[in-house]
Amino acid sequence: MLRKSFLLVLVLFVFTVSFAQKRQVKAVAQVTVMNPMLSYSDVVSALLKKGLTEQQAYQNLAELTGTIGGRLSGSPQAARAVVWAKNLMEKLGFQHVRLQHVMVPHWVRGKIEKAWIADRRGRKNIPLAMCALGGSVATPRKGITAEVIEVHSLDEARALGAEAKGKIIFFNRRMNPTLVSTFAAYSGAVDQRDGGASAAASVGGVGALVRSMTLVVDNVPHTGVMHYQDSIPKVPTAALSTFAANRLSAELERRPRLRVHFVLDCKTLPDVKSANVIGELPGTQLPNEVVVMGGHLDSWDKGKGAHDDGAGVTQSIEALRLIKELGLKPKRTIRVVLFMNEENGSRGGKKYAAQLPVNEKAVAALESDAGGFDPRAFGVSADSSVFQKIASWASLLQPTDICSIRRGGGGEDISYLKGKASALIGLEPSNQRYFDYHHSDKDVLANVNPRELELGAVALASLAYFISEEGL
Ligand SMILES: [Zn+2]
């Protein structure tokens, strides 16, 4: 009996001690994170550990791409994405969750997109994979059938004489493969997509076909925005897959007078009311000083907008969630802004910048809109002293895979905060694969790596937190 009692007491004692220890450990963990004296490198470690363990950016991206998918401005899917994002922010306990309404363009692809090289009798011969460029007018219902002139620049097209009249102009300059930055290669070629139609029409061309903006050769066309110049007739324009562009070019060598047929039934509808989605963690000491983190909620209708820019959307939300759930209490307000309509109008970015409250100071804006790949750098546009201050944190960011803080950078949506925010900062992940997927059917969840996506979220959270604590 005595022995039994002794054992019971012993068991109770051990249980009580271990329970107390567990409680103590838990309490220490909480205190550790909330301790204002906590070093920044401890904060980064905590963010990293929580982020890589829970990987909620990827779960949210799976939900966004899986239940809504592509979400072009003005579409029902974009409207659903607004509701989804607002609900998620509320569920996560963000504060001041709200919509900032904005009117956006509403271009619709339509159902018919076909192109082929005709045989000598004008019949369908070699199919060409293509898709309309965003903003294009439709072809006549029967399509356009015409001879083709291949060019490699807008100037070359504009210099064509009478020979261009009635022809399809085919812009086939490649993105420069010798540039290590694929963004630089894209910038060097994208004028053809943007201005090809007007350059073609300026010399009497009836349509423009443009080589897809990608460095891979495959049969997937890449869409993207184009613009018409006022006072020049609007002619239809579409992107050819790189494979189709190479094929057409090779066929033109053999048969310079060949004819191509293409048909599109896209159209532009009246503007639609949409919204930026905003939520924040108010600053505990300087709530009117604001650090913005964001990406754009709209995407193209090809693919699911996973990298562009579901990644930036889910990383920004994840960054604020990590800060909040670790019990960090930022001095300044950290705000997530999910911008609407970056792809074909930037109305959301313009609206946000135009309606900054007068009593508010925009300290910095961070944007993630370069894909959910392994983070490599932050690009910072700021004056010299601000840049130096941010650059001095480079080693603290290294655990998130950020290797450097470099001059210049930002993002389309936050570019309208130029002159208002002290620093515009772009998250720059590895860019070698971005244009393989960009604006195409390949921009899907399967091409996103959960860890790389999460590291970007942790990098954003870390830098936003440093700025909230230190100011600029
Ligand atoms: Zn984008």
Boltz pocket constraint, residues with backbone or C-beta under 6 A from the ligand:
constraints:
  - pocket:
      binder: B
      contacts: [[A, 296], [A, 308], [A, 309], [A, 342], [A, 369]]
      max_distance: 6.0
